[in-house]
Amino acid sequence: MNEKEMQALLRKTAAKAAAKKMPNRPTYDPALDATRADRPEASADATEIFQEMKKRDR
């Protein structure tokens, strides 16, 4: 599997994983907003995973 195929597969997998997450719903209690974690960028995660996969492939 070459690098472009791997990146395409990662994008496809990341899109599926992002679709399964709970949608952001409005909250009416500020305490709930304080305890909720921010969602990280998908592209940063994909880049990290891709780099790890390249290391293991060698």
N, C-alpha and C positions, 0 to 999 in steps of 0.2 A: 504494500500500500504506500503510495507516494505521499508527499507532504500536502499537496492540494486535496487529494481524496480524504486525507485525515482531517484537514480543516473543515471540509464540507460535512463530514460525518459529525464532527464536534458541534458545528452550528446546528445541524439537524437535531442532535441529541439535546443540546441546550434549549432549543425551542420547545421540544416536547416537555422537558423538565419545567420550564418556565410556565407552560400552559397549565400544568397540574397544580401550581401553587394557588393558595387562597387569594382571591382578589382583595385589594385594599378597600375596606368598607369604612364609611365615616363613623367616627366614634364621638360619643356625646359626653364622655367622661375624660378629663385631662389626665387622670391617673393611668388610664389604659394606654394613652399615647406615650407616656413616660416609660412604661415597661416594655413597649414594643420595640424590637430592634429594627434598624434600617436595613433594607435589602441591599446587598452588594451588587455591583455592576456585573452583569452576565459576561461581558467581554473580558473582564479581568480574570474571572474564574476559568473561562474557556482557554485563555492564554496560558494560565498556570497549568491546567490539566494537559494541554497540548505539549508544553515544554517537558512535563514529567513523562508523558508517553514517548516522546522522542528520546529521552534519556534511557528509558527501559528498552526501546527498540534496538539500540546499538549493541 
